[in-house]
Structures are given as structure tokens and as C-alpha cells.
Amino acid sequence: MRRVWAINGRFLTQKVTGVQRYASEIVLALDRKIAAADRLAQDLDVELVVPAGTGELPGLSAIRLRHSGPARGPLASGHLWEQFALPRGLQGGLLSLGNSGPVAHRRQIACIHDVNTRSFPASYSLPFRLLHLAMVPLLGRSAKMITTVSQHSANELVARALCASSKLLVAPNGYEHALQWQGRHSEATHSVAGPNTIVLVGSPAPHKNMSLLIGIADKLVAEGLQLAIVGQIDRHVLQHDGAPVGAGNVHWLGRLPDEALTALLQDSLCLAFPSFTEGFGLPLLEAMAIGCAVVTSDRASMPEVCGHAALYASPADPEAWLDCFRRLKHEPGLRGRLIAAGRGRATRFSWNDSAQAYLQAMAVVDGLTAPEALTVSAPLDHAEHSALA
């Protein structure tokens, strides 16, 4: 008997961030398993349902694409499409991978990546925050199963009574996609990359804590170090002492293609990741996978992702970050050891393993497997981070 499942394809209409990368890579990994007749996928009939006019996800062979909903009007896209147009015509289970899903469709596995709208509300607009404040607990109650991307996020969901632990599964991000990136400098990255360059990937959202490094730009000058900031950033949003940030050692590169970012990371001193909180922290995993040393915050999901393969500092202690950068620059062999450890650490997080966890979860929802058979798809030990400190 065929088991019918649909995948919520709204993520294909959105700007690509970590959430959309996760959704795309999980779908591609599921497609490979279905095409290879994995034991848990042999009887699956899966479609990717997207709004009218949405392009396909390149690389699919076993999962078919289906357009749903009107071509125009309020139900043509966004949350209204997801809540009202998407559920029409669904015959079985639904997989929603992007922090939201139709709350009335109970036969659903929904991925909630984080609870940042609650832990750091200042990072989000009021409409977005209100929507997610309502959406997450509704999904936590109505969906058959909730997945998330780290044990940190799982603990937060349970502690805030947003989801029962009995229906929660951790299915982390993977690293394999970064191995496909071929480093190729743009003119901008070539001009700033080097052993004295610290790369910062992020946005001005308060929980990203970019101002910590901006605030020590003058001290970085004294150490012979510079910042290369990657991301779609409004320079007028970030200010230091009332003046727009524009120091000679701070370079604003904007959004970069994967190839240019890879070359920049590989040829620079390190990636700096000063966030107060993250659901996972995909740039950390990508940096480790391609051979870039990492300095990161010592809280939330970051130690869980990096283990012993990074240097850690408090996101509230600028001097601790300076100390880490000094160590990386001056301590013989440290950067090389971190790079080697990071490559090994990255292999613990696999899209293939997380897709297998989703197949197991779908089998549980379909009544073919006992819930006790579910397994976390990566060893998430996070007590190792003192090994290289």
C-alpha cells in the first residue's frame, strides 16, 4: 500500500537563509533516498506542493512538483496560501520544514528551528513576532510531530511549554552542500582576504551581536587585524558612538555568492560568530567543512555544533574575543589544529542522516514504526569545547 506525503514548498518562494537552505537540502536528501528505494521509502509517494508560478527545486527525480492555489489574490502566496490553499487536496501526511505550517492539518511533521522570537524579540518586527508567537504553540499542539535542529532548541521548546518532549525529534543541519562550493574570489573578497582578516557573516539583528566586533574595531587595528562583514546590511543601522561605522579596517562586502564566500573564509584568519542565540548556526558548520577556523559564542547551540573544534568567548565580553584573535594570530599551529578539528567535527552533521530521521518520523506517523525507534541523527555532545581552549 502506498503511503502518500506532501512537502510544504513555501520555502521556495522565500529569500535563502539557513531555514530555506535546510528545507532544500532535506528535500533533496529525501529525494535521493526515495530514488534509491531506501527501506523506509519504498512505499512512499511524495510531492512537493508550491504556490502557482513557483519554480522547481533543481535536482529532484523521485519527488514530483505540484502547483496549488490561485495565481493571483491573497491566497496566492505567503501565510494565507500556507494556511488555506496548501491543505486543499492533501491526502496524507505533510512535511513542513520552515518554522510554520497549516495549523489545521494535524497529520503533519513541522520543523521549528528556534524560539528566537521569544528569547530575543527585539530582532524581529512586531507583525512577524506576533505571528510566530501564535503559530508555534498551535503547531506544537496540533502537529503529530515537531522536529528541530539542535538539542538547545529542543530544550527551549520543552522549557517554554511549546511542545511535549514525547513528540519532539532533533534533525540537525548537514555539511555536505558546502563541499560542493569551489572557492573563487570576487574582486572585493580578493582585496580583503588574508591572514589578518576576521570574517563576520550576519545581519544587524540584535541577537546576531554584530556590534560587539564593530565596537572593538579600533582595538583590532592595534593588533593589525581587520573585519570583512558579509551580509545584506544597512550601514546606518549599526552605529558606534553616534557615528556610522566606516573605519578603515572594516570592510562591508554585502551578500556574496557561495564561491566568493568560500574563498574569503579559506584565505582569512577565521570566522567570528558572536551571536547571543541561534537555533543551530549553519555558517559555523559550513566554515568548518571548508577549512576555516572558528571563534564563536560560548552559549546556546554554538558549543553543540562546534564541540572542541572552535575557540569560545562570551558574547558579552569584547576582551575575550580579542584574546581569541590574538591567540589565533600568534600561537603557532593553533589555526591549523582548529581547521583539522573542524573538518572532522563537520562530518557529524549529515543531511543524509537527518533525512533518514525524517523517514523514521514519517513511518511513526503512519503507524509502521514505534516512536521508541526514533533516533537523533547526529551525536550532539556539547561538553567538548574546552579541549583546544
C-alpha positions in Angstrom: 0.0 0.0 0.0 1.4 3.4 -1.0 1.9 6.0 1.7 1.1 9.5 0.5 3.0 12.5 1.8 3.3 16.1 0.7 6.1 18.6 1.4 5.2 22.3 2.1 7.1 24.1 -0.6 6.5 27.7 0.6 10.3 27.9 1.3 10.9 28.1 -2.4 9.2 31.5 -2.5 11.5 33.0 0.2 14.9 34.6 0.3 17.5 31.9 1.1 18.7 31.9 4.7 19.6 29.0 6.9 16.0 27.9 7.2 15.5 27.7 3.4 18.8 26.0 3.0 17.7 23.4 5.5 14.4 22.8 3.7 16.0 22.5 0.3 18.8 20.1 1.4 16.4 17.9 3.4 14.1 17.6 0.4 17.0 16.8 -1.9 18.3 14.1 0.6 14.8 12.6 0.9 14.6 12.5 -2.9 17.8 10.6 -3.2 16.7 8.1 -0.6 13.3 7.6 -2.4 15.1 7.1 -5.7 17.4 4.6 -4.1 14.5 2.6 -2.7 15.6 3.0 0.9 13.8 0.5 3.2 11.6 3.2 4.7 10.9 4.9 1.4 10.0 2.0 -0.9 6.2 2.6 -0.5 6.3 6.4 -0.3 4.5 8.7 -2.8 5.8 12.2 -2.2 5.0 15.5 -3.9 6.4 19.0 -3.3 3.5 21.4 -3.2 4.2 25.0 -4.1 2.2 28.2 -4.9 1.2 28.8 -8.5 4.1 30.2 -10.6 6.8 29.0 -8.3 9.9 27.4 -9.9 11.1 23.9 -9.2 13.8 22.7 -6.9 16.6 21.6 -9.2 17.8 18.0 -8.8 14.6 16.2 -7.9 14.0 12.9 -9.6 11.6 10.9 -7.3 9.6 13.7 -5.7 7.2 15.4 -8.1 6.3 19.1 -8.1 2.7 20.2 -7.8 1.4 23.8 -8.0 -1.5 24.6 -5.7 -3.8 27.6 -5.2 -4.8 30.6 -7.3 -2.3 32.5 -9.5 -3.5 35.9 -8.0 -5.1 37.2 -4.9 -4.5 36.9 -1.2 -4.3 33.1 -1.3 -1.7 33.1 -4.0 1.3 33.2 -1.6 2.6 33.7 1.9 0.9 32.7 5.1 -2.6 32.7 3.6 -1.5 30.3 0.9 0.1 28.1 3.5 -2.9 28.1 5.9 -5.7 27.8 3.3 -4.6 26.9 -0.2 -1.9 24.3 0.7 -4.1 22.0 2.7 -6.7 21.6 -0.1 -6.2 18.4 -1.9 -3.8 16.9 0.7 -4.5 13.2 1.0 -1.9 12.1 3.6 0.9 13.4 5.7 2.5 16.8 5.3 6.1 17.8 6.0 6.7 21.5 6.8 10.3 22.4 7.2 10.4 26.2 7.6 9.1 27.3 11.0 5.4 27.3 10.0 2.7 25.2 8.5 -1.1 24.9 8.3 -2.2 24.5 11.8 -5.5 22.7 10.9 -3.6 19.9 9.2 -2.9 17.5 12.1 -1.2 14.8 10.1 1.9 16.9 9.9 5.6 16.9 10.9 6.7 20.5 11.4 10.2 21.8 11.9 10.5 24.7 14.4 14.2 25.8 14.1 14.3 28.1 17.2 12.4 30.2 19.6 14.3 33.4 18.9 11.1 35.5 18.6 10.6 34.8 22.3 14.2 34.8 23.6 15.3 37.9 21.5 12.1 39.7 20.4 14.0 42.9 19.5 15.4 41.1 16.5 12.0 40.9 14.8 9.3 43.2 13.5 6.1 43.3 15.6 3.9 41.6 12.9 6.4 38.8 12.4 6.8 38.3 16.1 3.1 38.2 16.8 2.5 35.7 14.0 5.2 33.3 15.3 4.1 33.8 19.0 0.8 32.4 17.9 1.9 29.9 15.3 4.5 27.9 17.2 2.3 26.8 20.2 -0.6 26.0 17.8 1.7 23.8 15.7 3.2 22.3 18.9 -0.2 21.1 19.9 -1.7 20.2 16.5 1.1 18.5 14.6 1.7 14.8 15.0 5.4 15.5 15.5 7.7 18.5 15.9 11.3 18.5 14.7 14.1 21.0 15.4 17.7 21.4 14.5 19.6 21.2 17.8 19.3 19.9 21.3 19.4 23.5 22.5 16.3 24.4 20.5 14.6 21.2 21.7 15.3 22.1 25.3 13.9 25.6 24.7 10.7 24.3 23.1 10.1 22.0 26.0 11.0 24.5 28.7 8.7 27.1 27.2 5.9 24.5 27.1 5.6 24.9 23.3 5.9 21.2 22.5 5.8 18.0 24.5 9.2 16.2 24.6 7.4 12.9 23.6 6.6 14.3 20.1 10.0 16.1 19.5 12.8 14.9 17.3 16.2 16.6 16.6 17.2 16.5 13.0 20.2 18.9 12.6 21.6 20.7 9.6 24.2 19.0 7.4 27.5 20.0 5.9 27.7 18.2 2.5 26.5 21.0 0.4 29.5 23.2 1.4 31.8 20.6 -0.1 30.4 21.4 -3.5 31.5 25.1 -3.3 34.6 25.8 -5.3 36.4 28.8 -3.8 36.6 31.6 -6.3 37.4 35.2 -5.2 35.4 38.2 -6.4 37.3 41.4 -6.8 36.0 42.5 -3.4 36.9 39.4 -1.5 40.4 39.1 -3.1 41.2 42.7 -1.9 40.4 41.9 1.8 41.2 38.3 2.3 44.3 37.4 4.2 45.8 36.1 7.5 44.8 39.3 9.3 41.2 39.2 8.2 38.3 38.2 10.5 35.1 37.3 8.6 31.8 38.2 10.1 28.6 36.7 8.5 25.4 38.1 9.7 22.8 40.9 9.9 22.1 43.8 12.2 19.5 41.8 14.1 20.3 42.3 17.8 20.7 38.6 18.6 23.5 38.4 16.0 25.5 40.7 18.2 27.5 42.3 15.3 28.0 45.4 17.3 30.4 43.6 19.7 33.0 43.3 16.9 32.2 46.7 15.4 32.8 48.1 18.9 36.4 46.8 19.1 37.4 47.8 15.5 39.9 50.3 16.9 41.5 47.7 19.1 41.7 45.3 16.1 43.6 48.0 14.3 46.2 47.9 17.0 46.5 44.2 16.6 46.9 44.5 12.8 43.5 42.9 12.2 40.6 43.9 10.0 36.9 42.9 9.7 35.2 41.7 6.5 31.5 41.8 7.0 29.3 39.6 4.8 25.5 40.0 4.6 22.8 42.4 3.5 23.4 45.1 5.9 22.2 48.7 6.2 25.3 50.6 7.4 23.1 53.3 9.0 21.5 50.7 11.3 24.8 49.9 13.1 26.4 52.9 14.7 29.3 53.3 17.2 29.5 56.4 19.4 26.8 58.1 17.3 28.8 57.9 14.0 28.2 55.5 11.1 30.7 52.7 11.2 33.3 53.1 8.4 36.7 52.5 9.9 39.5 51.7 7.5 39.7 48.2 8.9 36.0 47.4 8.5 35.0 46.2 5.0 31.4 45.9 4.0 31.0 43.2 1.3 27.3 42.7 1.2 25.8 39.4 0.1 28.3 37.1 -1.6 27.8 34.0 -3.8 28.9 30.8 -2.2 32.1 30.6 -4.2 33.3 34.0 -3.2 32.4 33.4 0.5 34.3 30.1 0.4 37.4 31.7 -0.9 37.2 34.5 1.6 36.8 32.1 4.6 39.6 29.8 3.4 42.0 32.6 3.0 41.3 34.6 6.2 42.2 34.2 9.8 38.8 32.9 11.0 35.1 33.2 11.0 33.8 35.1 14.1 30.3 34.2 15.2 29.3 36.4 18.3 25.5 35.6 18.4 23.7 35.6 21.7 21.5 32.8 20.5 20.9 30.6 17.4 18.7 27.6 16.6 21.8 25.9 15.0 24.3 28.3 13.4 24.8 26.9 9.9 27.6 29.3 9.0 29.7 27.6 11.7 29.2 24.2 10.1 29.9 25.5 6.6 33.1 27.2 7.8 34.4 24.1 9.5 33.5 21.9 6.5 35.5 24.1 4.0 38.6 24.6 6.2 38.1 27.8 8.2 39.0 28.3 11.8 36.1 29.4 14.0 35.7 31.7 17.0 32.2 31.6 18.4 30.0 32.4 21.4 30.1 30.0 24.3 26.3 29.6 24.6 23.1 28.4 23.1 23.7 25.9 20.2 27.2 27.0 19.3 29.2 24.6 21.6 26.8 21.8 20.5 27.7 22.4 16.8 31.4 23.1 17.2 32.4 20.9 20.1 36.2 21.0 20.6 36.8 22.5 17.1 36.5 26.2 17.9 37.7 28.9 20.3 34.9 30.3 22.6 34.2 33.7 24.1 31.3 35.2 25.9 29.1 37.4 23.6 29.1 40.0 26.4 32.9 40.1 26.8 34.8 42.0 24.0 38.2 41.5 25.6 37.7 37.7 25.5 37.2 38.0 21.7 40.4 40.0 21.4 42.2 37.3 23.3 41.0 34.6 21.0 42.0 36.6 17.9 45.4 37.2 19.4 45.9 33.5 20.1 44.9 32.6 16.5 47.3 35.1 15.1 50.3 34.4 17.3 50.1 30.9 18.7 52.0 28.5 16.4 49.9 25.7 14.9 46.6 26.7 16.6 44.8 27.8 13.5 45.8 24.6 11.7 44.7 22.4 14.6 41.3 24.1 14.6 40.9 23.7 10.9 41.7 20.0 11.1 39.3 19.5 14.1 36.6 21.5 12.3 36.7 19.3 9.2 36.3 16.2 11.4 33.5 17.8 13.5 31.5 18.8 10.4 31.1 15.2 9.4 29.0 14.5 12.4 26.2 16.5 10.9 24.8 15.0 7.7 21.8 15.8 5.5 21.6 12.1 4.7 21.3 11.2 8.4 18.7 13.9 9.1 16.7 12.8 6.0 16.8 9.3 7.5 15.4 10.7 10.7 12.5 12.2 8.8 11.8 8.9 7.1 11.7 7.3 10.5 9.3 10.1 11.7 7.0 9.6 8.7 6.9 5.9 9.4 5.9 6.6 13.1 3.1 8.9 11.9 1.9 6.3 9.5 1.9 3.7 12.3 4.6 1.5 10.8 7.2 2.1 13.5 7.1 2.6 17.2 8.1 6.1 18.5 10.9 4.5 20.5 12.7 3.6 17.3 13.3 7.3 16.5 17.0 8.3 16.7 18.7 11.7 16.8 20.7 11.9 13.5 24.0 13.3 14.9 25.9 12.9 18.2 25.3 16.3 19.8 27.8 16.2 22.5 28.5 19.8 23.6 30.8 19.3 26.6 34.0 19.1 24.5 34.6 22.7 23.8 37.4 23.2 26.3 39.8 20.8 24.5 41.5 23.5 22.5 40.8 26.4 24.7 
